[in-house]
Amino acid sequence: MPLNLTEKNELLRHYINELNKTSADVVSFEKYFPYYLLLRLFQALGAYGYRGWFEKKESFINMLPLAAKNLNELQPWFGFLSEMPEISKVVQQIIRNFSIQQIPEKLASDKLIVRIFSFSYKNRIPEDISGNGGGFIFDCRALPNPGKYEQYKANSGLDQDVKDFLAAELAVNSYIDKVFAIVSQSVEKYIARDFSNLMVSFGCTGGQHRSVYCAEKLATYLKQKYKITIEVEHMEKNVWGKGSAS
C-alpha cells in the first residue's frame, strides 16, 4: 500500500539515523531524497500503465488512480517542481486524469474465503482443508531476519519493533509488493469465477518474524481492497494463534 506523508517522514528519519552511523553524506541524501521519491512514483505509474494497457492486466489499471492519489498526497515534498514547469504540468495532469473519484469500488464476493498462514519450515507447511491443493506458498527466508538480533528474538511479526525493522528494509517492501500483485490477480479471477477458497502461506525459518509480518501485511492489503472473508492463522505457538488482521 502507498505510504502517507507522515510515514514517508518516518522512513526518511530512519534512513538518516542509519546513515549517521556511516561516513555517508547525510546532507546530500536528505536534499535529494524528494527527487528520488518522485522518480520512484513515476516508475510505479509507468509499470502500472505498461502492465495494464499493453499486457492487458486489469488489476494494474485499477492501481493507477491509487498511485495518482499517492502522488497528490505527497506534493508537499516536491517544492523543487517550481523550477521544472514541464514536469510540474505532467504531475498535475496525472492527478487530474486519475482523480480519486476514479478509484474503483472494492471487488466483492460473499463466497470467497482467503486463508492466510505463517509457518516454520522447521516444522510443517499448513495443510489444505479446502481440497483445492494448497494455493500459494511464499518463502520469506531470503528476507532480512530480525531473529538474528537479540532485541527481537522474544518478539514476533505482530510486535511493533519487529514491524518497524522489516518495514524499513527495501528488500522486504519489494517482496511484499510482488506478493500483493500476484495474489490480487488470483483474488480477482476467483471472484469473477465465483470460487470459494484461496490459501496463501508464508514460511520462514522459525515462523515467528518474517512470515508473520508478511501474512499480516497481505491480510491488511486484501481487507482494504476487497470485500471478501479473510482468515489469518499463525502456526507457531510463540506467535499466539490468530493474527490481528483476521
LINFENUR-V436337 format. One line per field, one symbol per residue. phi: phi as a letter, one per 20 degrees, with the letter a starting at -180 (. if undefined). Layout:
phi = ???
This chain:
phi = .feeffffffffffgfgfffecefefffgffeggffffgfffffffffffffeeemefffffefffffffgffeggfdffffecgfffffgffffffdfffefffgfcbfdfddddcdbdffdbfgeedeneonmecdeefeegdfffdgfdgeecfeefffgfgffeefffffffgffgfffggfgfffffemfdbcdccddbfdmcdfffgfffffffffffecececccbdfeffdmmfefef
